[in-house]
Amino acid sequence: MAELKLPRLPDRTPVKLTITVGSELQQALKDYAELYQVTYGTTEQIVDLIPYMLDAFLQSDKRFAGRPRK
């Protein structure tokens, strides 16, 4: 089976995250979580996937990655 851009999550301590998103993004996140479950055989909550999705996004942004570090 093909891998997702987001790899299987590492062992971690859960962190509470509260955000507000639109209904289309909410559905897309639900769909992604379902695909993640099918791909890796483990169910992850959307709030547990989001930090890793954001990290992957930031790491893939070449301009952001090339910024001067503070």
C-alpha positions in Angstrom: 0.0 0.0 0.0 1.3 3.5 -0.8 2.6 5.6 2.0 0.9 8.9 2.9 3.0 12.1 3.0 2.5 12.0 6.8 4.3 9.0 8.1 3.0 6.9 11.0 3.1 8.9 14.2 5.8 8.2 16.7 5.0 7.3 20.3 4.1 10.5 22.1 2.4 12.0 25.1 -1.0 13.5 24.0 -1.3 17.3 24.1 -4.7 19.0 24.1 -5.3 21.3 21.2 -8.3 23.5 20.6 -8.9 25.1 17.2 -11.8 26.3 15.1 -12.1 25.2 11.5 -14.6 25.5 8.8 -16.9 22.6 7.9 -15.0 21.8 4.7 -11.7 21.5 6.5 -13.3 19.5 9.3 -14.6 17.0 6.7 -11.2 16.9 5.0 -9.5 16.2 8.4 -12.0 13.4 9.1 -11.4 11.9 5.6 -7.6 12.1 6.2 -7.9 10.4 9.6 -9.9 7.6 8.0 -7.3 7.2 5.2 -4.6 7.2 7.9 -6.4 4.3 9.7 -6.8 2.3 6.5 -3.1 2.9 5.6 -1.6 2.2 9.0 -4.2 0.0 10.7 -4.4 2.3 13.7 -6.9 4.9 14.6 -5.6 8.4 15.5 -7.7 11.3 16.6 -7.7 14.3 14.4 -6.3 16.5 17.2 -3.3 14.1 17.4 -2.7 14.2 13.6 -2.9 18.0 13.3 0.4 18.9 15.0 2.3 16.5 12.7 0.4 17.7 9.7 1.4 21.3 10.5 5.0 20.3 11.1 5.1 18.4 7.8 3.7 21.4 6.0 6.2 23.8 7.6 9.1 21.6 6.8 8.0 21.3 3.2 7.8 25.1 2.8 11.1 26.0 1.3 10.9 29.7 2.0 9.9 29.1 5.6 12.6 26.4 6.0 15.2 28.9 4.7 14.3 31.7 7.1 16.9 33.0 9.5 16.5 31.2 12.9 15.8 33.3 15.9 
